[in-house]
Amino acid sequence: MIVRIIKLVGSVILVLMSLFSGAQTFHQFDSIELLSTKKSLIKVDNPVSSILITAESIDNLDIELNTEGTIYALRDNIDVHGKRPSAFIIFNYPINEFTLSSPSSINLKYDLFYAPKIQINPGNSKNKKLDCEKPSTVSYTTWRAGLPEPKKGRTATLVKHCIVHHTAGSNSNTDYIDVVRNIYLAHTQGNGWDDIGYNYLIAQDGTIYSGRDPQDLTNEDNIQGAHFCSKNGGTMGIALLGNYDLVSPSDAMLESLKQLLSWKIFKENLNPFGNSLHPNSLGDQLGSIAIHQDGCSTACPGSNITSVIQKIKQGVNDNLEGCGLFLSATTVLRKKQIRIYPNPSQEVFHIAKTNSLKYTYSITTSLGQLVKSGVISSSNEIIRLDSGIYTIFLVDSFGNKTVQRLVSM
């Protein structure tokens, strides 16, 4: 095997003492020319947990990486977020050498990273939340422990579009926090961004990771990211870990995606099926729930997400109806002018309304048994329910219906 490195454009090693077992973060970048008749062996003194390979064009990424008998096809890991296409591979365990081979002679730039592994207990981060509440997430302060801090400076944005991505990485790596940590290093140390590009990341087991650190500017969901073809204003980026051109997303992942979208769509009073002005997308209009392909030419988020995006929108809409948000005949989403709180409650629920309409209501158990019914005419009514899960059906004077779940503890 012949090794030929044409030029070394330099290396930068960022060494920071980790908070865990004395391990160190690491970043090194080099340039290499691959010859079609040879395999190039790369050896490094430091452990490597991931590699970012950048080429002049996507056609140049028809490359294989081999490490200890495991072969990675870079074409399955292509990312087009930067100015040039790249492929990002996270290894299941640290390595010190690998070979690159290509059917044609090309010049490449590669970045090597090492993120020390950490272990956390996600706690209740995967617990099911009620319809439109914000689902639990693993904080950036938790998964980022021991890594370089993000750069200062944030931009707030009024989100009208939730953009779904996939990371195009491994579908079998179950050390999800390690995957997120390595993506963070690739975005901040490799791409030079101020932080990880996504507002949220969702693992195959349904765990949601908070992405960009808001640095006390505003809420984390309204921090402008780096994920939508350099057209990030008014968007919130959600990345699904894995490559969904190759496999279908898990039920747990899709459920967490619907929870996260339901909360954000409810919070911003958006229409999950609607479109609004976003002149920097491929057209003037962009969906409230959209995908990376709507902004530029890319396979992201993969055909197996693209094919179910309408079902995802429908699932979000179903959740919204349970939260008192409905699509009117003109397809404008409006909040019901009636509120039930607290929910969940210690057996006592307040029903407040801000209009003069009368509402008839019926409350059933989870088995469909009617337990209460009546008319709400005053601005504040009180209803008491024994412990259990119930459904309340409300109908106003015009026949508009609201359905909501009630949890009495």
C-alpha positions as CSV (number, residue, x, y, z in Angstrom):
1,M,0.0,0.0,0.0
2,I,1.4,3.4,-1.1
3,V,0.7,6.6,0.8
4,R,0.9,9.8,-1.1
5,I,0.2,13.1,0.6
6,I,0.7,16.0,-1.9
7,K,0.4,18.9,0.4
8,L,-0.2,19.7,4.0
9,V,-2.1,22.9,4.4
10,G,-1.6,23.0,8.1
11,S,-3.0,21.5,11.2
12,V,-4.6,23.0,14.2
13,I,-4.9,21.1,17.3
14,L,-7.4,22.4,19.9
15,V,-6.6,20.8,23.2
16,L,-8.9,21.4,26.1
17,M,-8.9,19.3,29.3
18,S,-12.2,17.4,29.5
19,L,-14.2,17.2,32.6
20,F,-14.3,13.5,32.2
21,S,-11.4,11.1,32.9
22,G,-8.7,13.4,31.7
23,A,-9.6,13.0,28.0
24,Q,-9.0,15.8,25.5
25,T,-10.9,17.2,22.6
26,F,-9.0,17.3,19.4
27,H,-9.3,18.9,15.9
28,Q,-6.9,18.6,13.0
29,F,-7.4,19.5,9.4
30,D,-5.3,18.5,6.4
31,S,-5.4,18.4,2.6
32,I,-4.7,15.4,0.5
33,E,-4.7,14.3,-3.2
34,L,-6.2,10.9,-3.8
35,L,-5.0,9.0,-6.8
36,S,-7.4,6.6,-8.5
37,T,-4.8,3.9,-8.7
38,K,-3.9,3.9,-5.0
39,K,-5.3,3.8,-1.5
40,S,-4.2,6.5,0.8
41,L,-3.5,5.6,4.4
42,I,-4.0,8.3,7.1
43,K,-2.4,7.8,10.5
44,V,-2.7,10.2,13.5
45,D,-1.2,10.1,17.0
46,N,-4.5,11.2,18.6
47,P,-7.7,9.2,18.8
48,V,-10.3,10.2,16.2
49,S,-14.1,9.9,16.8
50,S,-15.3,11.5,13.5
51,I,-14.2,12.9,10.2
52,L,-15.5,15.6,7.9
53,I,-14.4,15.3,4.3
54,T,-15.0,18.3,1.9
55,A,-14.7,18.1,-1.9
56,E,-15.2,20.5,-4.8
57,S,-18.4,18.8,-5.9
58,I,-20.8,16.0,-4.9
59,D,-19.4,14.0,-7.8
60,N,-16.0,14.0,-6.0
61,L,-17.5,12.2,-3.0
62,D,-17.7,8.8,-4.6
63,I,-15.2,7.7,-2.0
64,E,-14.9,4.8,0.4
65,L,-13.3,5.0,3.9
66,N,-12.1,1.8,5.4
67,T,-11.1,1.5,9.1
68,E,-10.3,-1.9,10.6
69,G,-12.5,-3.7,8.0
70,T,-15.5,-1.4,8.3
71,I,-16.3,0.4,5.1
72,Y,-18.1,3.7,4.9
73,A,-19.5,5.0,1.6
74,L,-19.2,8.8,1.8
75,R,-22.1,9.2,-0.7
76,D,-24.4,7.9,2.1
77,N,-23.2,10.7,4.4
78,I,-23.3,13.8,2.2
79,D,-24.1,17.2,3.7
80,V,-24.7,20.3,1.6
81,H,-25.1,22.9,4.4
82,G,-21.7,24.6,3.6
83,K,-20.3,26.3,0.5
84,R,-18.9,23.0,-0.7
85,P,-20.4,19.5,-0.3
86,S,-19.0,17.4,2.5
87,A,-19.5,14.0,4.1
88,F,-19.4,13.5,7.8
89,I,-18.8,10.1,9.5
90,I,-18.9,9.4,13.2
91,F,-17.1,6.2,14.2
92,N,-18.6,3.8,16.8
93,Y,-15.3,3.9,18.7
94,P,-12.1,6.0,18.5
95,I,-9.6,5.1,15.7
96,N,-6.0,6.1,14.8
97,E,-5.8,5.2,11.2
98,F,-8.0,4.7,8.1
99,T,-7.7,4.5,4.3
100,L,-9.4,6.5,1.6
101,S,-10.0,5.3,-1.9
102,S,-11.6,6.9,-5.0
103,P,-12.3,5.9,-8.6
104,S,-10.8,9.2,-9.8
105,S,-7.9,11.4,-8.8
106,I,-9.2,14.3,-6.6
107,N,-8.1,16.8,-4.0
108,L,-9.8,16.6,-0.6
109,K,-9.8,18.5,2.6
110,Y,-10.5,16.5,5.8
111,D,-11.1,17.5,9.4
112,L,-10.5,15.0,12.2
113,F,-12.3,15.4,15.5
114,Y,-12.2,13.7,18.9
115,A,-15.1,14.2,21.3
116,P,-14.5,12.3,24.6
117,K,-17.5,10.0,25.3
118,I,-19.7,10.9,28.3
119,Q,-22.6,9.1,29.8
120,I,-25.8,10.8,31.0
121,N,-29.2,9.6,32.2
122,P,-31.7,11.3,29.9
123,G,-34.2,11.1,32.9
124,N,-37.7,12.0,31.7
125,S,-36.5,13.4,28.4
126,K,-38.4,10.7,26.5
127,N,-41.6,11.0,28.6
128,K,-44.8,11.6,26.6
129,K,-46.0,15.1,27.2
130,L,-49.6,16.3,26.6
131,D,-50.4,17.3,23.0
132,C,-49.1,20.9,22.7
133,E,-46.8,21.2,25.7
134,K,-43.1,21.5,25.0
135,P,-41.6,18.0,25.1
136,S,-38.7,17.3,27.5
137,T,-35.2,17.7,26.0
138,V,-31.6,17.0,26.9
139,S,-30.1,20.5,27.5
140,Y,-27.1,21.7,25.5
141,T,-25.3,22.3,28.8
142,T,-25.6,18.6,29.5
143,W,-24.5,17.1,26.1
144,R,-21.9,19.8,25.5
145,A,-20.0,19.0,28.8
146,G,-16.2,19.1,28.3
147,L,-16.4,20.5,24.7
148,P,-15.3,24.0,23.6
149,E,-17.9,26.6,24.3
150,P,-19.9,28.1,21.4
151,K,-19.0,31.5,20.1
152,K,-20.7,34.6,21.5
153,G,-23.4,36.4,19.5
154,R,-26.9,35.2,18.6
155,T,-29.6,36.4,16.3
156,A,-33.3,36.2,17.3
157,T,-35.9,35.3,14.7
158,L,-39.7,35.1,14.6
159,V,-40.2,31.5,13.5
160,K,-42.9,30.9,10.9
161,H,-41.3,27.8,9.3
162,C,-40.2,24.6,11.0
163,I,-37.6,22.8,8.8
164,V,-37.1,19.1,9.0
165,H,-33.6,17.6,8.2
166,H,-31.7,14.4,8.6
167,T,-28.1,14.2,9.6
168,A,-27.3,11.5,6.9
169,G,-25.1,9.7,9.4
170,S,-25.1,6.2,10.9
171,N,-28.4,4.4,11.4
172,S,-26.9,1.9,13.8
173,N,-24.9,4.1,16.2
174,T,-26.9,4.1,19.5
175,D,-24.6,6.3,21.5
176,Y,-26.8,9.3,20.5
177,I,-25.2,11.8,22.8
178,D,-21.8,11.0,21.3
179,V,-23.3,11.6,17.8
180,V,-24.6,15.0,18.9
181,R,-21.3,15.9,20.4
182,N,-19.4,15.1,17.2
183,I,-21.9,17.0,15.1
184,Y,-21.3,20.0,17.3
185,L,-17.5,19.7,16.8
186,A,-18.0,19.4,13.0
187,H,-20.2,22.5,12.9
188,T,-18.2,24.7,15.2
189,Q,-14.6,23.6,14.7
190,G,-14.9,22.3,11.1
191,N,-17.4,24.6,9.5
192,G,-16.5,27.5,11.8
193,W,-20.0,28.2,12.9
194,D,-20.8,29.8,16.2
195,D,-22.8,26.8,17.4
196,I,-24.4,23.6,16.3
197,G,-26.6,24.5,13.3
198,Y,-29.9,23.0,14.4
199,N,-32.3,24.2,17.1
200,Y,-33.2,20.6,18.0
201,L,-32.0,17.1,17.2
202,I,-34.0,13.9,17.6
203,A,-32.5,10.5,18.1
204,Q,-33.9,7.2,16.9
205,D,-35.1,6.3,20.4
206,G,-37.1,9.6,20.5
207,T,-34.8,11.5,22.8
208,I,-34.8,15.2,21.8
209,Y,-31.6,17.3,22.2
210,S,-31.8,21.1,22.5
211,G,-29.3,22.5,19.9
212,R,-28.4,26.1,19.8
213,D,-27.4,27.9,23.1
214,P,-29.6,31.1,23.2
215,Q,-27.1,32.8,25.5
216,D,-29.9,34.6,27.3
217,L,-31.0,36.5,24.1
218,T,-34.4,34.8,23.8
219,N,-35.9,31.3,23.9
220,E,-33.9,28.5,22.3
221,D,-36.6,27.9,19.6
222,N,-36.4,31.4,18.4
223,I,-32.6,31.5,17.8
224,Q,-31.7,31.7,14.2
225,G,-29.7,28.6,13.1
226,A,-27.4,27.5,10.3
227,H,-29.4,24.8,8.5
228,F,-31.5,26.1,5.6
229,C,-29.3,26.8,2.6
230,S,-28.1,30.1,4.1
231,K,-31.8,31.2,4.2
232,N,-32.3,30.8,7.9
233,G,-34.4,33.8,8.8
234,G,-37.9,32.9,10.2
235,T,-37.0,29.2,10.5
236,M,-36.4,26.6,13.3
237,G,-34.2,23.6,12.3
238,I,-35.0,20.1,13.5
239,A,-32.5,17.3,12.6
240,L,-33.3,13.6,12.7
241,L,-30.2,11.5,13.5
242,G,-29.5,9.1,10.7
243,N,-29.9,8.7,6.9
244,Y,-33.6,8.3,5.8
245,D,-32.8,7.6,2.2
246,L,-31.6,4.2,3.5
247,V,-34.0,3.3,6.3
248,S,-37.4,4.4,7.6
249,P,-37.6,6.5,10.8
250,S,-38.6,4.7,14.0
251,D,-42.1,5.3,15.5
252,A,-40.4,6.8,18.6
253,M,-38.6,9.4,16.4
254,L,-41.7,10.3,14.5
255,E,-43.7,10.6,17.7
256,S,-41.2,13.0,19.2
257,L,-41.0,15.0,15.9
258,K,-44.8,15.4,16.0
259,Q,-44.7,16.4,19.7
260,L,-42.0,19.1,19.0
261,L,-43.8,20.4,15.9
262,S,-47.2,20.5,17.7
263,W,-45.7,22.6,20.5
264,K,-44.1,25.0,18.2
265,I,-47.0,25.3,15.8
266,F,-49.4,25.8,18.7
267,K,-47.1,28.4,20.3
268,E,-46.8,30.5,17.1
269,N,-50.5,29.9,16.1
270,L,-49.5,28.5,12.7
271,N,-51.3,26.3,10.3
272,P,-49.5,22.9,10.0
273,F,-50.8,22.7,6.4
274,G,-50.2,26.3,5.5
275,N,-47.6,28.4,3.7
276,S,-46.4,31.9,4.2
277,L,-44.0,34.3,2.7
278,H,-40.3,33.3,2.8
279,P,-38.8,34.9,-0.3
280,N,-35.4,33.3,0.1
281,S,-36.7,29.7,-0.3
282,L,-37.0,28.1,-3.7
283,G,-40.3,30.0,-4.1
284,D,-41.9,33.0,-2.4
285,Q,-43.9,30.7,-0.2
286,L,-42.7,28.2,2.4
287,G,-44.7,25.7,4.5
288,S,-45.1,26.2,8.3
289,I,-43.8,22.6,8.3
290,A,-41.2,22.2,5.6
291,I,-38.2,20.1,4.6
292,H,-34.6,21.0,3.7
293,Q,-35.4,20.2,0.0
294,D,-37.7,23.2,-0.1
295,G,-34.7,25.6,0.3
296,C,-32.1,24.2,-2.1
297,S,-31.1,21.1,-4.1
298,T,-30.4,18.3,-1.6
299,A,-31.7,14.8,-0.7
300,C,-32.2,15.9,2.9
301,P,-34.2,14.8,4.8
302,G,-34.3,11.5,2.8
303,S,-37.1,9.9,0.8
304,N,-38.5,8.0,3.8
305,I,-39.2,11.3,5.6
306,T,-40.3,13.1,2.4
307,S,-42.9,10.4,1.8
308,V,-44.5,10.8,5.2
309,I,-44.3,14.5,5.7
310,Q,-48.1,14.9,5.0
311,K,-48.9,12.3,7.6
312,I,-46.6,14.2,10.0
313,K,-48.6,17.4,9.3
314,Q,-51.9,15.5,9.9
315,G,-50.6,14.1,13.2
316,V,-49.6,17.6,14.3
317,N,-53.1,18.9,13.3
318,D,-54.7,16.1,15.3
319,N,-52.7,17.2,18.3
320,L,-53.7,20.8,17.8
321,E,-57.3,20.0,17.8
322,G,-56.8,18.4,21.2
323,C,-55.3,21.6,22.4
324,G,-58.2,23.8,21.3
325,L,-56.7,25.0,18.0
326,F,-58.6,24.3,14.8
327,L,-58.6,25.0,11.1
328,S,-61.5,27.2,10.1
329,A,-63.3,27.0,6.8
330,T,-60.8,29.5,5.3
331,T,-57.9,27.3,6.5
332,V,-56.7,30.0,9.0
333,L,-55.7,28.6,12.3
334,R,-57.4,30.3,15.2
335,K,-57.3,29.8,18.9
336,K,-60.5,28.9,20.6
337,Q,-61.7,31.7,22.8
338,I,-62.1,29.3,25.7
339,R,-59.4,28.0,28.0
340,I,-59.3,25.1,30.4
341,Y,-56.7,25.2,33.2
342,P,-54.7,23.9,35.0
343,N,-54.4,20.7,32.9
344,P,-53.3,18.3,34.4
345,S,-55.1,19.4,37.6
346,Q,-55.7,18.2,41.2
347,E,-59.4,17.3,40.4
348,V,-60.4,21.0,39.9
349,F,-60.6,22.6,36.4
350,H,-61.4,26.2,35.5
351,I,-63.1,26.9,32.2
352,A,-62.6,30.6,31.2
353,K,-63.9,32.2,28.0
354,T,-63.4,35.6,26.5
355,N,-66.5,35.9,24.4
356,S,-70.2,36.1,24.9
357,L,-71.0,32.7,23.3
358,K,-72.6,29.8,25.2
359,Y,-70.9,26.5,25.1
360,T,-72.5,23.1,25.6
361,Y,-70.1,20.5,27.0
362,S,-69.9,16.8,27.6
363,I,-67.1,14.9,29.4
364,T,-66.4,11.2,28.9
365,T,-64.0,8.8,30.5
366,S,-61.2,7.1,28.5
367,L,-63.8,4.3,27.9
368,G,-66.3,6.7,26.4
369,Q,-68.7,6.8,29.4
370,L,-70.4,10.1,30.0
371,V,-69.7,11.6,33.4
372,K,-70.7,15.2,33.1
373,S,-72.5,17.6,30.7
374,G,-74.0,21.1,30.8
375,V,-73.8,24.6,29.5
376,I,-71.1,27.2,30.1
377,S,-72.4,30.7,29.9
378,S,-70.4,32.7,32.5
379,S,-66.8,33.8,32.0
380,N,-65.4,31.3,34.5
381,E,-66.9,27.9,35.4
382,I,-65.4,25.2,37.7
383,I,-65.6,21.5,37.0
384,R,-64.5,18.8,39.4
385,L,-63.4,15.4,38.2
386,D,-62.2,12.3,40.1
387,S,-58.7,11.1,39.3
388,G,-58.5,9.8,35.7
389,I,-58.1,10.7,32.1
390,Y,-61.1,12.4,30.4
391,T,-62.2,14.0,27.1
392,I,-64.2,17.1,27.0
393,F,-66.3,18.0,24.0
394,L,-67.3,21.7,23.6
395,V,-69.7,23.2,21.0
396,D,-70.3,26.9,20.7
397,S,-73.4,28.7,19.5
398,F,-72.3,28.5,15.8
399,G,-71.6,24.8,16.0
400,N,-67.8,25.1,16.2
401,K,-66.3,22.1,18.1
402,T,-63.4,21.7,20.4
403,V,-62.1,18.4,21.8
404,Q,-59.5,18.4,24.6
405,R,-58.1,15.8,26.9
406,L,-58.2,16.4,30.7
407,V,-56.0,14.7,33.2
408,S,-57.1,14.7,36.8
409,M,-54.6,13.5,39.4
